Amino acid sequence: MSHTHRAEESPVSDESTPSTVTSPELKIVPNHDDSRYELWDGGQYIGFLGVEVLPDGTVDLQHTIISEAFGRQGYARTLVTRVLDEYRERGTKVRATCSYVRDFMDRFPSYRDLLATTPDPRAEG
């Protein structure tokens, strides 16, 4: 497994919507027991985005991990895009501990509205 901690292309983009992997068998599977969203293509496990639901209802996106064999093919971007789109539909704000997610938000400013602006409930007062 490889950690995906950098943008797959240049950190600045004119794109408002990220390009993603298109495959008829690509799916995101919530795995609540392991606190993550898994990416599968057909029967193949691609990787996951680890999350933590915080006491204030925000979700911390903690780490994006893509299997080495699928690295640098757009799967991390696809996973993050789809998970963020789902949170947008739910009206859920996120916190981006994961450096890949932070880079993604820098590259695609249209997702920045999802970032929580309230204090992190884990921070000590």
N, C-alpha and C positions, 0 to 999 in steps of 0.2 A: 504494500500500500504506500502511496506517496501522499504527503501533505500537499495541499494546493494552497500556497500562500502568496502567490503573485498573480497578477492579471495575465491572461493567456496572450494578450497582445498589448499594444501601447496603452498606457493608463488614461489617455484622453481620447474621447470619441465624439464624433458628430452624430452618431447613432442615438436615437432616443429610445429605441427598443433593441435589446441585445439579440444577435443571431444565436439560434440554439440548434442542437442536434435534432434532426427530424427522423424518426423511425416509427413505423406503425406499432411496434411492440415496446416502445420506451414508456416506462411508467415510474411514478414516484409512489412509494409505499410507506405510509407512516408506521413506524415501529415504536409505539409508546413505551413498551417495556424497556427498550434501550435508549429512549429519549433521542430519537433521530428519525430523519427521513432517508429512506434508501432509494437509490436509483437502480433500476433493472432494465435490461434490454433483452426481451425474450426471456430466456431462463438464465441469463448471465447477470451476475451481480457486478455493478459498476463502481459504486461507492456510496457515501452517505454524507449528510449534513447533520452534525450534532446540535441539539437544541436543549434549552432549559426554560421551562415556564416559570417566571418569577412571581413573587407574591402580589405585585401590582398588576398582573395580567399581561405584562410585556413578555416577549420571548427573546432570550439571548441566543444568537446564532454563534455557536462556539467554535466549530471547526468543520472544514470541508475536506474530506478524504476521498480520493479517487484511486482505484486500483492502478498500479503501474502500467499495465498493458493498455489502459484507456486514457492515459495522461495526454495532455496537450491536443485533445481532439474536440474540445468544446463541451465535454460532459459536465465539468464543474459549473460552467456558466449556465448550462441548461438546468442543472439541479437547483442552483441558487435562484435563477429566474422563476422557475415554477413554484418553488416554496414561497418566495416573496409575493408572487401573484396570488397565491392562496391566502397569505396573511392579509393582503390588501382587500381581497373579497370579504374576509371576516371582520375587517376593521381593526386588526391587531397591530400594535406598534412593536418594533423590534429594537434590540441592542446588538451591535456587531462587535463581538469579541474577536471573531475570526478575521484575520488580516485579509483573506481572500474576499470575504464579504465587504469589508471596508474598501478595498481596491475596486470591487465591482460597483459600489455606490459612488465612488469618485468618477468612475468611467461612465456610468449611466445615472445622471442626476435625477432622472424621472422617478427613481426609486427612493430618493432621500426623504420624501415625505413620510415614509414608513418608520424612520428613525424616531425613537422615543425622545422627547425633550424634557421629560420629568427626571428628577434625580433617581439614580439607580438604587433600588430598595436594598441592595446588598451593602451599600456604602455605609460606613459607620458615621453617625452624626457627630 
